[in-house]
Amino acid sequence: MIYELLKEKNLATILSNDLRSIPKYSNREAWENLPGNVKQYFKTEAEKLKGNQFISLPATMYMNFTRNGDRSKYESVYFERRENLMALTIAECIDASGEYIDTIIDLIWAVCEETSWVVPAHNNKGELPDIEFETFVDLFSAETGSAISFVYYFLGDIINQHSPTVKRRMEIEIDKRILTPYLKYNHFWYMGFTERAVNNWNPWINSNVLIAFAVFEKDKARLLQRIEKTAKSSDVFINSYNSDGACDEGPGYFGAAGAALFDYLEILLDITNGEINIFGEELIKNMARYIYRVYIGKDYYVNFADGPARPGAPAKLLARIGEYISDGNLIGFTNEILSKSNNKNLRAPSFHIYRELKSLFQKDYTGKNFVPPKVHWFDGTEILIARDNEGSQSGMFLSAKGGHNEESHNHNDIGHFILYFNENPVIIDAGVGTYTKQTFSGERYNIWTMQSCYHNLPAMNGFDQIAGKEYHADDVNYTHENNITKLSMQLKTAYPENAGIESYIREFIFEHGKSLVIQDQYLLKQCDAPFVFHLLCANKPIISEISKISETNANIIQLSEDIKMTFSNSDFSIDIDEIELTDARLKRDWQRDYLYRIRLIEKEMKTKNDITVCFEIL
């Protein structure tokens, strides 16, 4: 898609090294016209940093990852340095006094002195980087390349006046760590030139290395080669998406996946004088619309896969994308997000630096309101979104999924669902805890948040779901008519063969404004363990006495102030597990100390049964 357009337009004739939408240091009017609170913020941050000393990062801190699986200690210092560098750089561009140049030089030198820009979790050379043969370009070496590039772009000539050696050091390090290895090697998995599937690494890295190419590469022939390679690589990422545009990594990775592709496309617009533009493609439009389609309300999003429930969204970037694709609802969505932020997220960028710098100079997008969709079915990734009423975030909100168990940042969760009421969590997906060495290892599914028994799914004959693309939903059917949304799927292929499942059909019946009913029908070859229905709850469930409801004996569990659950057609014992949140990331995301898991356990061993669970408004 992109590469074909580059060839059609003849890249050599339209290429410019100029990042047109990012004002240079010499454009004093642009910098002086930034909002007062923005200027004050960066000058205040820079004053705190002025004169600081930046020591080398200790080898033993890098070694923490192989020694005990901890990646946060090293990364917190590593990322803080880049954030500080951008705060100082932006403050100098605002102030234009030379006040912060010496500290910028010290920090640039310290970053260039780092043996590797590859973080420990991405280093496959051992406990420390290979000091003789360092070639890999990972996420954060690419981000570092972008940070150095912008310092050079804004302040290179001024730094040269103070020390030509420092300016030359930037050129040497960028060439050695970014320009040469990216062009020379094709085996970096995220490029898409091997058999391994790509994910957010692809656009995230491509958008950052493209900045480095545009700023540092002076040879036009080599620049063309490098841009063409990023285009071929980015096409692989685009082609990995279903036509529905959904991010199978979840909203938590949208900012680094689809949104990072938009960064890449915006940079291409900049350096080709607006000639390379694919925002009119329907797939690109759907990739942008994905994020508002999975928005629940009160900062909550549908958080399947490795995703926090409140990941945020790059609102200012999305406003620009809304204009490119002529989607007023996307612009309205960004207005809603920004109206809640009150600039509380103002900070120096260490990630997606082009995006954040461009947003500083962005015009206001006003006059558009967000209309949340009533129903949306992502037919490729098999994710359902349904709420009581279009244009309103009040009432019940349902999301359910099919798919397979080898999605990017996968959890074993086929047939899983979440339920919110008035933008508040009721039945939830826990998300993911702080990343450690275990998270991306063979022990990944020993982590409780990854297991199907901690999603809203049953244990079948004593077995949980397991990982792999061969474990998937079959016969997935979606309908929406007469104010009723239905989704059904065959889930026997989500479980291992030795579970002995002849059939397991789950159907969601969502009657908008009234109830959600889940009907499970299973048939086993033989029964070796009782059926166990799991539900993960945000609030402590309250179990009521058995009551007479619609002439059927039914158990009632109150899940929140507003939602009750009833279940019938079988006799269950009820266990409530209290899950203490000891992980800082999970605790911060849910803003509570405990989650709760309901276990409905069949009292009799059965080879077949029909089970109905109903969620209704109190």
Phi, psi and omega in degrees: 000301181287314183299319179299320180291322176301317180291319181297319184276350184061082187309321184301331184272346184245357188282139174221145176278357188277126172275085194302326187269359176252108184297137176286168178304324183289344179277076187296327181298316181298314182291322181288338182269005174299152179304147184302320181293328178291313179299317182294321180301309185291325178291323177295315179297319181294324178297324178294330187266340186303127178084358179296152176259140184238104184277167177292151178280125187295145177299320183292332175291321176297323185286349179308323185296314180283334182282316186222008177082359182279125177248353190280325184297311179293314185295325181297319178289316181303309182290324180299322179299317180292320177297317178297320179300318180288325177298315179295318181295314180295319179298320179293321177295326178287313189276325178053037184251348186080005186296330188250004186298316181298319179292323176297317178299315179300318183287320174302314181297319180296318179293319178293334179283344179300131182303320179218146172268358177280127183285158185307320183294341182253004182265118180255021183266353184130204183288339179223161178297152175288113186282350181259333188216073181261111185231340190292137172252107180257186181308311193267342167291323176295318176298318178298319176301321177294317180299312178299321181299318181287326173300315179296316181299316182279313196237010184305314182293323180290318176299321179300326178294328180275319181200102175302333181295320180294317178298317179294325178299319178300316180298317182294313183293321178295319179296315184290322189262340184235297190299307185290309182296325181297317181285325188285323190251144177247358186271357175296117193302326186289344179294333180092013181259008173244185181280347183286140179292147179268164174213209185301336178305325186299298181289329180298313179287315182300322179293325181283318180291332178298323175298313180299320179297314183296324184276319191258332186280116183263342179274116187295323181295316178292324178298317178299316179301314184293317180295318179298323179292319177296326179293315178299318180294315181295327176299324177298316179298313180301317182289346177282348182274146167287161182296343180287347177079003184288144178267109184288352174277352177090166181301333179297335178253001180301319181298335180255356182247267180304316181294326177292327173297319178297323173303311181302315181293325177293320178297319176300319176302317181299309190272359175240021178055037176079007185280325182266101188220112178245016181295345178280351179290137185298323178298317179297319177299315180293327176297325178286320182288339181311315190292325178278340177287335179257013177277133181263309183141163181052038179074002179272142175230163175290112193252049173293158183068198183286080183217137170289156180288338180233073185279345187077175180212145180285079193300315184293320174300314183294330175297318178295319179295322177303323177289318180300321185260006178057047180245099180296331180290325176294319177295318177299321176300315180295324177298320178295316180297314182292328180294337180269346189274323182050040179060016181292344179265009179296122178197164176289138182281140167241344175240151173049054191293318178304313180304313185288323177295316180297324181294333179299329186254017189279144174287164176278140175250104184238171174088002178243138178247151181272131176244099180299132181291145178288316182218140168213135179243116174275099191284342179274313180271351175063057176237130178256136172238128179211134176227166186301314187220141174294139176081004181226136177264005177275162180088197184276143176229129181238139164225137179221158185219152167252246175081208182217171185259036169224031175291158181297134184057044189294144160245153177280093194213032180289129183089002182286158178209162172228155182222127176239158174223128183050044177070010181250141183289139176237289173257127196230170165252125185297330183094223184217144179275188179300132180293137174225183177300326182293330188302320182243055180223182176293349179261013184307315187275009165277347178282130189298325183292346181267346190273145182295333181287352172250015166249180187269068189217159179270158162271128184253112178059030179090003183246142170262171175292156176231165187279151176138147183293336179289348177263107192207170175273142175243162173049050181279125182229130179237137173218152173217114177200150178053041176066020177234127177251131181234143174219125178230155180201153174267124188247010181297330181276005173272348184246158180294155184299326183284002169288343175068039183267119172282320180199140171215106182252128174246133177232132173258129177236107184252107175266106189303130179083001183229299189198163168240127178242133174245124179244119178249129176235122180231154177219122182248153175293319172203158183251118179249348180204149183291152173295131179234119181263119181257142173221129177261125189243145176283329184244159180291121181290146177245118183269128178261167176292157175300131185234164177269112181231123179050043177063020178231133174294126184218142172277146180238131173234124177274123186261339178198184177296340189243340189237133173242156178238133174237149178214141187217191176071000177199155178265124182237147161267155186238123173245140175241117177264132175265120183252109179284131178271102179262343179282131186297322182292314179295319181295319179294320184292316184266348178053047177201166184266339185222147162245169185225139178243123173272133173239107175269113188247121179298132181286332180251147175278119185229146175270346175206152178190159171243125185236134179237128175237131184237134175247123184226160177282133180291000000 
